[in-house]
Structure formats: C-alpha cells, structure tokens
Amino acid sequence: MWSKMKNKIQNIFQSIKNTKSNSLKINIWLFLSAFSIFILCFLWFFQIIFLGSYYKSYKTDELDKAATELRESQNLNSKTIEDIAQKRDICIEIYGNDTYFSTISNKGCMEFGNKNFKIKKDFIDSGVLEKHYNLINEQFENETLIYALKLDKNIFAFINSSLEPLDSTITILSNQFIFTTIIVLILSLIIGYFISRKLSKPIIKISDEAKKLADGNFSADFKAPSDIYEINELAESLNYAKNELYKTESLKRDLMANVSHDLKTPLTMIKAYAEMVRDITYNNKEKREENLNTIIAETDRLALLVNDILDLSAVQSENTTLKIEKIDLIQLINQVIERFKILSEQENYQFLFTHPDEAIIKADKKRIYQVIYNLINNAINYTGNDKKVYINIINEKHKYRIEIKDTGKGIKQEDLKHIWDKYYHSEKKHKRNSYGTGLGLSIVKSILQMHNYKYGVTSSNKGSNFYFEIPKDN
C-alpha cells in the first residue's frame, strides 16, 4: 500500500513539475497546501506552546467564578460550598472565629496546616478584601493557585486549585502531532492536487478553445465538463459570444460581397456606356442622350449606396450626438411623401396617410426624417401589385405609434428578427431593387436605438407592418 501511495505522490510531483509555475493549477494547489500548513501551524502554536498558559488561565478563571458565587450566595452552608467546589473542580476552606469548613481532604489540594498557616495570617493581617497567591504545594510538588477573599467581618474563604503537571501530556501531544502533521501534509498535497486539477481542467479547456476562436476557428466549443456554476456561466457566455462573432463575421463577409457587387455593377455600366458614347454614339444625338441618361442613373445609384454607407457609419459611431428639437411629425411625414411624388405620377403608387389633428414630438429631425424615408422606401420596394403604401400615426395615451405598411407577400416568421441586419436576405442571395441599397433597415434600427424608441415589425401573407413608438412631449 505504501508503495502505491509513493508512486502516486511521485506521479503528482512529476505532473506539477511539467506545469508552468504561474498556472492556475499550480496556484490552486499551492494555496490549498499553504492553507493546510497554516492550520497545522496554528494547532501546534495553540495546542503545544500555549497549552500550559491556557490551562493556568482557565483554572484562574474558575477560581474567580467560585469567588463570585460565594459572595453572591444567599445561604452559605456546607452543601452550597461543596456544590461550588465540585462544579469548579477546586478546593474551598472557610475560616473564621467560630466557623471552619473545608473541602480539601478529598481533592489533593493544598492544606492550610502549620506549614501554610502563614498564608492565612498574611491575608487576614493585610486587611484587603481579596488577594491571589501562586506557590508550590510541597505535599504534591505541583503549582497551586490560591484566591483568598473576605466574605464577612470575621469570615474568610481560601479557594485553591492544583495545576497538574502537563509535561508528559505535552510530550504525548507533540509526538502525536508529528505523525498527524506528516499524514495531513501528504493528504493535503494529494487532495489539493486533485482539487486544483478539477477546478483548473475546465478553465484550461475553455482557454484552449478561446485560442481557437482568436484564430478565427468558429468550431470552438466552450462546453466545459464542470459542476461549478460560475465556470458553466463562463462557458455559456463564451459560446454566446462565439455565435454572435460568427454572425458578425458572416454579416461582414456578406456586407463586403454586396457592397463590392453594388459598387462594381454601376461602375462597370458607367464605364461601358461612357466608352460607347466615346467610340460609337457620339454622333448620334438620340443614342448619346440615352447612354448619358443611363450613366447618370447609375451614378445616382452609386451615390445612393455611398450615402447609405456613410449614414450607417455615422449613426453607429459612438461619437454621434442627437440634436433634439420640437418636430411637427405630420408635416415631416408629408415632406417625405412629397419626395416620392414622382412615383405617384409616373408609376401610380398610392401613399395613404392617416393621422390625428396634431402630433408634436421631441427628436432629432434629420434622423427621424431618415427613418420614415427608409421605411417608406422599403414599403415601395415590397408592396403588392396595387402599389399601395399605408402610413399611420396612431395617437395613444402616452405615445405616438407610427406604422408603415405594404401589401406584399410578407416576411417569413423565422426571418423577422434578421431583417434589421445589413444586407440580410432569407434566400442568402443578393437582390437589387429599384430604389434601395439593402442598408436602409439597418440605418433605421441604429437611429431608433439611439433615441431609445421601441420598434418592430409584424408580417403576414397580406403584407408587412413596420412600426416605431415615440413618447409624447408632455
């Protein structure tokens, strides 16, 4: 058995040797070992070194308590004195002119005979109410504590207790503590090792997985096998962070692909039509005008995309501040609708606006204008064949609810939470539309979050309803 334990200890020390000195495992192991050593030193200090002092202090305290009980006793008779002596494991002698009582005979305490009568005489002649004596009992050759006190005019009490020699007891305890210390230290090292390994193993695994994540490996799994709540919470948080980073990385790739596509397409067309004007149609006025109009249209699309990217960057910047002012919301929405008037005239779009008599709010006018513009633009792109867009201001008790509805096919329920992301498409394919860049809803989300406005979308096969809520200006 000792051979197995020896091999186990050797394996532990070899494992510790192969571990970095500042590792979590080593630190936990050293902490637990140091704590065990501290407890052992504490026991040595108080059980061996201070045992004699504690024993003497305890006996002195017992004498004091016995003296207090004698003073406070209402009926001081032989039975009361015997009870106090037995309870405190002491000896009491009552001495006076006509009174004498002693419990000394059966307790091995000091007898106040001829040899020790001088103690009685010294105390009685001193005239004090109480006095402590500490001397050697020659009869038993041990130290004795004596508490002398005056109970009445001519009645005195001498309370004493022998201090048993503790040398042999301390020797026995010391020998026992040597073996106990060795065993406890060995057990502490072994148990401390296993505890440190149990605590550090899941954290080391999490650290290794975090390194994978830092290298861009999103297959990292932070599910550490642990029954410790905090470690499990850390693992869950890191898994959540990993998933969010993966989504962000995917969106970044999609954004780069889509922006590159949106920039490349109009630039290619601008170049192609410009070359066509230069080489082929420069003498044909009609064809030249047609090609130049195409160049202008593609330039407008390119400018729209660049502006949307700049707007998104601006609203997501931490340094962006809102310019809050009073706004006539009805007038603001009418201004936005006016910008789409050409669609009503040329393509028969209908903008159906319902509102209360008045809607005054406090917000950043430029940003809220942009929100309404982007939502109406989105509704134009996805409304049904009737080409109707509904804009409603609903007057509620403490807020205005702004709704912008289309009559299109609607959005799948699983896609609703993703539509606010940049360039998100449920089919995972880039789609160009006539009047947008794919960044509009992301800009809307950022602006509304800056204002701390509640927003959302509901959808069915009869269309989608985008809404946001603005608290009233009281």
N, C-alpha and C positions, 0 to 999 in steps of 0.2 A: 504493500500500500504506500509506504514511504517513497519507494522507487517511482511509482506512478505520479505521486504528488511532485516529486523532484523534477521529473520530466515535464510535467505541466508548467511548473514555475519557469523552467528553462525556456520552454516554448513561448511563454508570455514575455519574458525579458528579451527574447530574440525578436518577437513581433514589435515590441516597444523600441528596440534598437533600430529597426528598419523604418520607423515612423519619424517624420520630421519633428524636431524638438518643440516647435511652436504650433503643432497641430491641435485640433480640438480634442482628439482622443487623449493625447499626452496631457493636455491641460486639465481635462476632467479627471484623469487617473491621478495626477499629482495632487489635485485639490482634495479628492477623496482620501488619498493616502495621508496627506498632511493633516486633514481633519481627524483621522483615526489616531495619528501620533499625538495631536494636541489633546484629544480625550484621554489617552493613556498618561500623558504627562500631567494632566490635570488630576487624574486619580492618584498617581504617585505623589504628587505635591500635597494633596489633602489627606490621603489615607495613610501615608507613611510619615512624611515630615511633620505634618501638623496634627497627627493623631493624639500625641501626648498633650499638646496645648489645648486641643478641643476637649479632651476628656477632663482636664483640670477646670476649664471654663464651665463645662456642663455641671460638674459637681458643685462649683461655687454658686452657680445659679440655683441649684437645688437647695443649698443652704439658705440662700436669700428668700426663696419661696417659703421654706419651712418657717423662717423667722417671721415672715409676714402673716402666715396662718396662725402662729402662736399669738402674735399681737392682737389679731382680729377675732380670736376665739372668744365667744361669749361664755362658754362653760369649759374652763381649762381644768380637766381632770385627767386621771391616768389613762382612761380609754382614748380620749382625744389625742393625747401626746403619743400613745402607741400607734394610733392610726396615721398620724402625720409622719412618724419615724418609718413605718413600714412603706407608706406610699412613696416617700422620697429616698428610701434605702439609706437612711442616716441614723445617727445616734443622738439622743437628746438627754440632757441631765438638767433637772430643775433643782435649784439650790436656794434656800432661804433660812431665816431664823428658826421657823417651826416647820419648814417644808423641805422634803427631799424626795425626788423620784428620778429613776434612771432607766434607760433602755439600752444601756451599753453592754450588759453582760452577754447577750447572745449575738452581737453584731461584730465583734472583733475590732471595735473602735478604741479610741484612747480612753483610759480610765483616769479620772482626776483624783488619784490617791495622793499619798505623801509626796511622791516624786513630782507630780504635776499640779499639786495644790497651789503652787506659786502662780500659775496662770489665773486661777480663781482669784487669788489675793490681788494680783496685779490689776485685773479688770475691776474688781469691787473698789479698790482703793483709788482707781483712776477717776471715778465719778462720771465717766462718759456713759451714754445710753447704749452704744454698740461698738464692737471692735473685732477686727479679723486677726487671726493668728495662723501661722503656717510653720509647722515644725515636724520633726521626725519622731514617730512613735517607736520608742526603744523596745517595746514589748514585741511588736510585729515587724520592726525595722522597715517601715514604709512611711511615706509622707502623709501627713494628716492636715486637713483644713478645719479650722475651728472658727465658729461665729459666736461670739459672746454678746448677749444683749440683756438689758434691764427691762423686766416685764412690769414690775411694780416697785414700790418704795424699797422693800427688802427682799424681793424675789428676782432671781437671776436665772437665765437659761444659757446653757452651753451646748451648742449644736456642733457636732463634728462628724467628718466622714473621711475614711481612709482612701487614699489613692492607690489602687492596686498596681503593682509593677507591670509596665507594658512592654518591657524589653523583649521578652520571649514572644509576645503577641506580634510586635512589630517585625521581629525576625521571621516568624512564620509567614506573615503577610508579604514581606519582601521576597522571600523565596517563591511564594505562590505567584506574586506579581511578575517575577522574571519569566516564568513559564507562560503565564497568561499574556504578557506583552509579546513574547515571541509568536505565540499562536495567533493572537489578534492581528499582529502586523502581517503575518503571512496571509491570513484570511482577508485582511483589508486590501493587500496588493492584488490578490486573485479576484475578489469580488469587485474591487474598484476597476480592474481591467475589463471585466465583463460588462459592468455598468457603463463605463466610458465607451466601450465598443457599441453597446446597444444604443446609446444616445447619439454617438457620432456617425454611425453607419448610415442612417437615412439622410443626415445632413451632407455627408461626403457624396452620397449618390446624387442628391439634389445639386451639389456643387459641380459634379461631373456633367450632369445634364445641362446645367446653366452654361458651361463652356461650349457644349454643342450648339446651344441656342445662339451664343455670341458669335459662332462661326457661320450662322445662317442656316443651321440644320433644324428645321421645324418638326422633325420626328422625335425630338427630345421629350421624354416622359418624366414628369416630376412626381409620379405617384410613389412616394417613399413608403416602404413597409414599416409603419410605426404606429404605436397606440398612444403616442403623445399628441395631445390636442394641438399645441402650437406648431409642431412640425407638420401635421396634417393640414393646418390652416395655411402654412407657408407653401406647401406643395400645391394646394388648390389655387392659391393666389398666383403662383408662378405658371401653373397650367392655364389659368385665365389670361395672364399676361402674354403667354406664348400664342394662344389662339388669337388674341387681339393684334399681336405683332404680325401674325400670319395674314390676318385680314388686311392690315395696313400695307403689308408688303405686296399682297395681291392687288389691292386698290392702286398702289403706286405703280406697279407694272402696267395695270390697265390704263391708268391715267397717262403714263408716258406713251403707251401704244396709241391711245386715242388722240392725245394732243399731237403726237407725231403725224398721225393719219390726217387729222384736221388741218394741220399746217401744211403738210405735203400736198394734199389734194388741191387747195386753191392756188398754192404757189406753182404747181405743175400746170394748172389750167391757165394761170396768168401768163406764164412763160410761153405756153403753146400758142395762145391767142395773140400774144404780142409778136411772136415770130411770124404768125400767119399774116398779121397786119403789115409787118415789115416786108415780107417776101412775096405775098400773094394778093391781098385785098387792098393794098394801099391806094390803088387807082379806082377801086370800086367803092363808091361812097356808101351804098346801102350795106354791103357786106362789111365794110370797115366799121360803120356805126354799130352793126350787130356784134361784131367781135369786141369792140371797145366797151359796149354795154356789158358783155359777159365779163370782161376784165374788171370793170367797176363793181359788178355784183360779187365776184369772187374776192375782190379787195375788201368790200363791205363785210363779207362773211369772215375774212381773216381778221379784220379789225374787231368784229364782234367777239370772236374767240379770244383774242389777246386781251380785250377789255374785261371779259368774264374771268380770265385767269388772274388779271390784276385785281379785280374786285374781290375774288375769293381769297387771294393772298392778303389783301388789305383787311377784310373783316375777320380773318383768322389770326391776324397779328396781335400779339399781346399788348402792343403799344397803342392800339386803336382805341380812341375815346368817342363816346356818343355825344352829339350836340342836341340836347333835349330842348324842345320848344313846343309851344301850343300849335296844334295842327287841326285844320278842318278836314276830317277824314273823307267826307263825302266829296268835297272839292278835289282832294288829292286823287281819289279813285277816278273821278271824271277826267282828270288830266291824263291819267294812264290810258283810259279807254280812248281818248282823243288820239293818242299815238297810233292806235290800231284802226283808226277810221278808214284808212285806205283799204283794209281788208274787207270792211263792210261794203265799200263802194265797188271794189273790183271782184271780190270772191263771195259776196253775200253772207259774210259772217254776221251773227247777231249777238250783241252784248246786252244781256238783260240784267239791269242793275236795280235792286230794291234796297231801300234804306229808310231809316227814321227821318224825322224833320231836321234833327241836328245830331252831330257826332263829333264832339271836340275831345281830342286826346293830347297827351304829352308824350312825345317820342322824338327820335331823330328822323326828320322829314325825308332826307335824302335816302336813308336806309329803308324806311318803310315804303317809300315810293318804289325802290328796287325790289322789295319783297312782292308787292302787288303786281308789278310789271312781270316778274319772273313767273308768278303763279298763273296769271292770265295767259302769258306766252305758252306755258306748259299746257294749259287747258286748250288753247288753239290747236296745238300740235296733236292732241289726242282725242278731241271731241268727235262725235259721230258725224254721219252724213248730213244731219240737219244743220251742222255748223253753228250750234248754239253754245254760248258760254254764259253761265249764271253767276252773277256777283251779288252777294247779300251781306248787308250789315244788320245783325240782329242785336237789338237793344235789350240787354239783360240787366239784372238789378245792380250789379257792381262792375260790369264789364261790357265791352262790345265784342261780339263774335263775328269775325269776317270769314265768309265762306266763298270759295270759288270752285264751281262745279263744271264738269264737262259731261257729255252724253256718249262717251266712247265705250269700249269693251270692258273697261275696268282693269284692275290690277289683281293678280293672284295674292291670296292672303299671306303666303309664305314670302312674298316679295315686298310686302308693305314696309317692313322695318328696314329694308335695304335701299329704298328708292331715294333716300336723302344722301346716299353716298355718291361721291364723284364718279361719273360715268358708269353707274351701276345699270346693268341690263339683265333681266331674268334669263335671257337666252345666252348670255355671255358673249354676245356679238355686238360690235359697234354698229349703231344705226344713225344715219344722218337724217335730220328733219329740216324743214324749210326755214324755221325761224329760231333755232336754238343751237346750243353747243354741248349740252349734256352736263353743264356745271350749274345750271340755274337753281335746282332744288338744294344743292349743297350750299350755295350762297344764301338762300332763304333760311336754311337751318342755322347757319352761323349767325346771321343777323338777329333772328328771333331769340337765339340763346344769349346773345349779347344783351338783349332787352329783358331777359328772363320771362319771356312770354310763353305760355303754353301753346303747343301747336300739334298738328297731326293730320291724318288722312283716313277716310273711310272709303270703301270701294265695293262695287257690285258689278254685275254684268250690264248694268244700265249707266255706268259712269263712275267717276271718282269725285270725291268732295274733299278738297284741301281747305284746312281752316287754321286760324290762329286767334288768340284772345288777348285783348288789350284792356287792362284795368281802367276804369273811368277816372277822370281828373276831378276829384272832389274839392 
